[in-house]
């Protein structure tokens, strides 16, 4: 049986670069985006990345609605290695070919010092497998990151990771997934 899980991307942080696993706080706009995104939706459990741009809102929501909350570091964003925190425009100027190769095939061309996509997929899949085993017949909200949502959507929709850049995941957007996914199917 597949569980329906809602993924929620964190709100705006005011930063314009690959933030990855840097622990940025939400901007006021980000808080407003998230509060508006959850209006009219109900869940039974909240699970969140432990990075504060996700966790702070997840804690507020869980407390306000009396929901159980679990923080899970495996739901953190992709680690962009030496590109983390560097404006994308600067990367494009200095390492334009490397950036284009990453967008086209992130598995074969990760950022310098970046996380492998196998490791990224494995930790995200393990986190959602745990959610699915814990949340039988419950509505689950998972608060996470844009790259995580793109990778999970690639798995569910059977798309190549090279298609991640084409998946629109705005701040505070909700994405429904059916889990578990058989990676071999």
Short mmCIF file of the C-alpha atoms (twelve columns), coordinates in Angstrom:
data_MODEL
# 
_entry.id   MODEL 
# 
loop_
_atom_site.group_PDB 
_atom_site.id 
_atom_site.type_symbol 
_atom_site.label_atom_id 
_atom_site.label_alt_id 
_atom_site.label_comp_id 
_atom_site.label_asym_id 
_atom_site.label_seq_id 
_atom_site.Cartn_x 
_atom_site.Cartn_y 
_atom_site.Cartn_z 
_atom_site.pdbx_PDB_model_num 
ATOM 1   C CA . UNK A 1   0.000  0.000  0.000   1 
ATOM 2   C CA . UNK A 2   1.288  3.427  -0.912  1 
ATOM 3   C CA . UNK A 3   1.039  6.330  1.488   1 
ATOM 4   C CA . UNK A 4   0.175  9.810  0.295   1 
ATOM 5   C CA . UNK A 5   2.718  12.295 1.605   1 
ATOM 6   C CA . UNK A 6   2.630  16.056 1.121   1 
ATOM 7   C CA . UNK A 7   6.056  17.624 0.654   1 
ATOM 8   C CA . UNK A 8   6.328  21.319 1.507   1 
ATOM 9   C CA . UNK A 9   9.311  23.353 0.417   1 
ATOM 10  C CA . UNK A 10  10.535 25.871 2.963   1 
ATOM 11  C CA . UNK A 11  9.812  29.561 2.402   1 
ATOM 12  C CA . UNK A 12  12.142 32.270 1.175   1 
ATOM 13  C CA . UNK A 13  15.344 32.934 3.102   1 
ATOM 14  C CA . UNK A 14  16.422 36.015 1.185   1 
ATOM 15  C CA . UNK A 15  19.549 34.175 -0.020  1 
ATOM 16  C CA . UNK A 16  20.332 33.813 -3.728  1 
ATOM 17  C CA . UNK A 17  22.793 30.957 -4.091  1 
ATOM 18  C CA . UNK A 18  23.012 27.214 -3.649  1 
ATOM 19  C CA . UNK A 19  22.356 27.158 0.098   1 
ATOM 20  C CA . UNK A 20  22.527 23.392 0.453   1 
ATOM 21  C CA . UNK A 21  23.149 22.475 4.061   1 
ATOM 22  C CA . UNK A 22  23.881 26.007 5.266   1 
ATOM 23  C CA . UNK A 23  21.469 26.673 8.130   1 
ATOM 24  C CA . UNK A 24  19.641 29.804 7.007   1 
ATOM 25  C CA . UNK A 25  16.673 31.306 8.810   1 
ATOM 26  C CA . UNK A 26  13.453 32.157 7.018   1 
ATOM 27  C CA . UNK A 27  12.832 35.744 5.985   1 
ATOM 28  C CA . UNK A 28  9.573  37.410 7.046   1 
ATOM 29  C CA . UNK A 29  8.365  36.773 3.503   1 
ATOM 30  C CA . UNK A 30  9.250  33.087 3.942   1 
ATOM 31  C CA . UNK A 31  7.176  32.829 7.132   1 
ATOM 32  C CA . UNK A 32  4.217  34.467 5.374   1 
ATOM 33  C CA . UNK A 33  4.556  32.160 2.352   1 
ATOM 34  C CA . UNK A 34  4.501  29.054 4.553   1 
ATOM 35  C CA . UNK A 35  1.612  30.190 6.751   1 
ATOM 36  C CA . UNK A 36  -0.441 30.876 3.616   1 
ATOM 37  C CA . UNK A 37  0.559  27.569 1.997   1 
ATOM 38  C CA . UNK A 38  -0.880 25.421 4.806   1 
ATOM 39  C CA . UNK A 39  -4.229 27.218 5.146   1 
ATOM 40  C CA . UNK A 40  -7.093 24.844 4.427   1 
ATOM 41  C CA . UNK A 41  -4.903 21.724 4.654   1 
ATOM 42  C CA . UNK A 42  -4.909 19.133 7.421   1 
ATOM 43  C CA . UNK A 43  -2.322 16.583 8.452   1 
ATOM 44  C CA . UNK A 44  -1.910 14.117 11.299  1 
ATOM 45  C CA . UNK A 45  1.897  14.172 11.548  1 
ATOM 46  C CA . UNK A 46  4.653  16.620 10.627  1 
ATOM 47  C CA . UNK A 47  8.163  15.457 9.744   1 
ATOM 48  C CA . UNK A 48  10.811 18.026 8.900   1 
ATOM 49  C CA . UNK A 49  14.373 18.579 7.848   1 
ATOM 50  C CA . UNK A 50  16.383 19.633 10.862  1 
ATOM 51  C CA . UNK A 51  17.684 22.763 9.088   1 
ATOM 52  C CA . UNK A 52  16.031 25.818 10.640  1 
ATOM 53  C CA . UNK A 53  14.430 27.116 7.419   1 
ATOM 54  C CA . UNK A 54  12.228 24.007 7.614   1 
ATOM 55  C CA . UNK A 55  12.280 23.060 11.291  1 
ATOM 56  C CA . UNK A 56  11.259 26.435 12.733  1 
ATOM 57  C CA . UNK A 57  8.056  26.526 10.688  1 
ATOM 58  C CA . UNK A 58  7.357  22.826 11.276  1 
ATOM 59  C CA . UNK A 59  7.632  23.412 15.030  1 
ATOM 60  C CA . UNK A 60  5.264  26.397 14.849  1 
ATOM 61  C CA . UNK A 61  2.716  24.443 12.782  1 
ATOM 62  C CA . UNK A 62  2.862  21.317 14.946  1 
ATOM 63  C CA . UNK A 63  2.469  23.337 18.143  1 
ATOM 64  C CA . UNK A 64  -0.408 25.427 16.762  1 
ATOM 65  C CA . UNK A 65  -2.297 22.343 15.560  1 
ATOM 66  C CA . UNK A 66  -1.337 19.919 18.327  1 
ATOM 67  C CA . UNK A 67  0.415  17.550 15.926  1 
ATOM 68  C CA . UNK A 68  3.329  15.224 16.574  1 
ATOM 69  C CA . UNK A 69  6.577  16.452 15.052  1 
ATOM 70  C CA . UNK A 70  9.750  14.589 14.174  1 
ATOM 71  C CA . UNK A 71  12.899 16.262 12.888  1 
ATOM 72  C CA . UNK A 72  14.986 14.149 10.526  1 
ATOM 73  C CA . UNK A 73  18.437 15.295 9.380   1 
ATOM 74  C CA . UNK A 74  18.197 12.937 6.380   1 
ATOM 75  C CA . UNK A 75  15.666 15.353 4.853   1 
ATOM 76  C CA . UNK A 76  18.313 18.090 4.572   1 
ATOM 77  C CA . UNK A 77  19.052 19.679 1.231   1 
ATOM 78  C CA . UNK A 78  21.663 18.365 -1.184  1 
ATOM 79  C CA . UNK A 79  25.217 19.277 -0.156  1 
ATOM 80  C CA . UNK A 80  26.636 21.454 -2.943  1 
ATOM 81  C CA . UNK A 81  30.249 21.102 -1.815  1 
ATOM 82  C CA . UNK A 82  32.395 24.123 -2.675  1 
ATOM 83  C CA . UNK A 83  29.470 25.767 -4.494  1 
ATOM 84  C CA . UNK A 84  27.460 26.019 -1.284  1 
ATOM 85  C CA . UNK A 85  26.785 29.670 -0.477  1 
ATOM 86  C CA . UNK A 86  28.337 30.960 -3.710  1 
ATOM 87  C CA . UNK A 87  26.006 33.030 -5.936  1 
ATOM 88  C CA . UNK A 88  25.075 31.023 -9.032  1 
ATOM 89  C CA . UNK A 89  26.090 33.963 -11.241 1 
ATOM 90  C CA . UNK A 90  29.616 33.752 -9.786  1 
ATOM 91  C CA . UNK A 91  29.774 30.001 -10.403 1 
ATOM 92  C CA . UNK A 92  28.578 30.571 -13.975 1 
ATOM 93  C CA . UNK A 93  31.341 33.138 -14.585 1 
ATOM 94  C CA . UNK A 94  34.171 31.040 -13.160 1 
ATOM 95  C CA . UNK A 95  32.962 27.454 -13.737 1 
ATOM 96  C CA . UNK A 96  30.298 27.819 -16.415 1 
ATOM 97  C CA . UNK A 97  31.018 24.481 -18.094 1 
ATOM 98  C CA . UNK A 98  30.969 22.644 -14.768 1 
ATOM 99  C CA . UNK A 99  27.650 24.284 -13.863 1 
ATOM 100 C CA . UNK A 100 26.102 23.390 -17.232 1 
ATOM 101 C CA . UNK A 101 27.332 19.796 -16.866 1 
ATOM 102 C CA . UNK A 102 25.836 19.601 -13.360 1 
ATOM 103 C CA . UNK A 103 22.448 20.811 -14.603 1 
ATOM 104 C CA . UNK A 104 22.506 18.366 -17.524 1 
ATOM 105 C CA . UNK A 105 23.712 15.314 -15.587 1 
ATOM 106 C CA . UNK A 106 24.083 15.831 -11.827 1 
ATOM 107 C CA . UNK A 107 24.924 12.171 -11.280 1 
ATOM 108 C CA . UNK A 108 28.003 12.254 -13.511 1 
ATOM 109 C CA . UNK A 109 28.969 15.872 -12.767 1 
ATOM 110 C CA . UNK A 110 28.386 16.792 -9.102  1 
ATOM 111 C CA . UNK A 111 29.760 20.104 -7.813  1 
ATOM 112 C CA . UNK A 112 33.369 20.026 -6.560  1 
ATOM 113 C CA . UNK A 113 33.243 18.352 -3.157  1 
ATOM 114 C CA . UNK A 114 29.474 17.820 -3.510  1 
ATOM 115 C CA . UNK A 115 27.391 14.946 -2.248  1 
ATOM 116 C CA . UNK A 116 26.921 12.033 -4.637  1 
ATOM 117 C CA . UNK A 117 23.416 11.614 -5.987  1 
ATOM 118 C CA . UNK A 118 23.426 8.003  -4.839  1 
ATOM 119 C CA . UNK A 119 24.006 9.179  -1.253  1 
ATOM 120 C CA . UNK A 120 21.357 11.914 -1.638  1 
ATOM 121 C CA . UNK A 121 18.779 9.467  -3.032  1 
ATOM 122 C CA . UNK A 122 19.597 6.851  -0.399  1 
ATOM 123 C CA . UNK A 123 19.169 9.165  2.588   1 
ATOM 124 C CA . UNK A 124 15.964 10.760 1.254   1 
ATOM 125 C CA . UNK A 125 14.466 7.384  0.352   1 
ATOM 126 C CA . UNK A 126 15.355 5.962  3.773   1 
ATOM 127 C CA . UNK A 127 13.725 8.954  5.474   1 
ATOM 128 C CA . UNK A 128 10.502 8.540  3.474   1 
ATOM 129 C CA . UNK A 129 10.523 4.769  3.991   1 
ATOM 130 C CA . UNK A 130 10.579 5.463  7.744   1 
ATOM 131 C CA . UNK A 131 7.732  7.968  7.400   1 
ATOM 132 C CA . UNK A 132 5.690  5.401  5.457   1 
ATOM 133 C CA . UNK A 133 6.286  2.671  8.039   1 
ATOM 134 C CA . UNK A 134 5.333  4.979  10.932  1 
ATOM 135 C CA . UNK A 135 2.338  6.726  9.377   1 
ATOM 136 C CA . UNK A 136 -0.054 4.011  8.279   1 
ATOM 137 C CA . UNK A 137 -3.426 5.582  7.348   1 
ATOM 138 C CA . UNK A 138 -2.290 9.042  8.425   1 
ATOM 139 C CA . UNK A 139 -1.891 12.290 6.519   1 
ATOM 140 C CA . UNK A 140 1.758  13.336 6.615   1 
ATOM 141 C CA . UNK A 141 3.382  16.679 5.915   1 
ATOM 142 C CA . UNK A 142 7.116  16.573 5.212   1 
ATOM 143 C CA . UNK A 143 8.821  19.983 5.314   1 
ATOM 144 C CA . UNK A 144 11.972 19.879 3.216   1 
ATOM 145 C CA . UNK A 145 13.970 21.555 0.437   1 
ATOM 146 C CA . UNK A 146 13.735 22.232 -3.285  1 
ATOM 147 C CA . UNK A 147 16.463 19.809 -4.336  1 
ATOM 148 C CA . UNK A 148 15.028 17.078 -2.110  1 
ATOM 149 C CA . UNK A 149 11.553 17.540 -3.601  1 
ATOM 150 C CA . UNK A 150 12.951 17.503 -7.143  1 
ATOM 151 C CA . UNK A 151 14.888 14.285 -6.537  1 
ATOM 152 C CA . UNK A 152 11.906 12.573 -4.880  1 
ATOM 153 C CA . UNK A 153 9.632  13.644 -7.718  1 
ATOM 154 C CA . UNK A 154 12.142 12.217 -10.215 1 
ATOM 155 C CA . UNK A 155 11.959 8.888  -8.385  1 
ATOM 156 C CA . UNK A 156 8.160  8.812  -8.195  1 
ATOM 157 C CA . UNK A 157 7.644  10.097 -11.733 1 
ATOM 158 C CA . UNK A 158 10.419 7.877  -13.131 1 
ATOM 159 C CA . UNK A 159 12.321 10.858 -14.556 1 
ATOM 160 C CA . UNK A 160 16.075 11.147 -14.953 1 
ATOM 161 C CA . UNK A 161 17.951 13.303 -12.449 1 
ATOM 162 C CA . UNK A 162 19.018 15.455 -15.401 1 
ATOM 163 C CA . UNK A 163 15.374 16.583 -15.529 1 
ATOM 164 C CA . UNK A 164 15.511 18.020 -11.986 1 
ATOM 165 C CA . UNK A 165 16.210 21.545 -13.233 1 
ATOM 166 C CA . UNK A 166 12.941 21.401 -15.199 1 
ATOM 167 C CA . UNK A 167 10.772 20.669 -12.152 1 
ATOM 168 C CA . UNK A 168 9.265  23.856 -10.742 1 
ATOM 169 C CA . UNK A 169 9.428  23.907 -6.937  1 
ATOM 170 C CA . UNK A 170 8.743  27.463 -5.745  1 
ATOM 171 C CA . UNK A 171 9.165  28.461 -2.119  1 
ATOM 172 C CA . UNK A 172 6.321  27.200 0.103   1 
ATOM 173 C CA . UNK A 173 4.913  24.928 -2.611  1 
ATOM 174 C CA . UNK A 174 3.140  21.657 -1.802  1 
ATOM 175 C CA . UNK A 175 3.827  18.446 -3.739  1 
ATOM 176 C CA . UNK A 176 1.857  15.239 -3.162  1 
ATOM 177 C CA . UNK A 177 3.774  11.957 -3.505  1 
ATOM 178 C CA . UNK A 178 2.694  8.334  -3.359  1 
ATOM 179 C CA . UNK A 179 5.294  6.378  -1.376  1 
ATOM 180 C CA . UNK A 180 7.014  3.915  -1.254  1 
ATOM 181 C CA . UNK A 181 8.615  3.833  -4.642  1 
ATOM 182 C CA . UNK A 182 10.345 0.794  -6.024  1 
ATOM 183 C CA . UNK A 183 13.634 2.134  -7.377  1 
ATOM 184 C CA . UNK A 184 13.934 -0.964 -9.570  1 
ATOM 185 C CA . UNK A 185 10.446 -0.705 -11.058 1 
# 
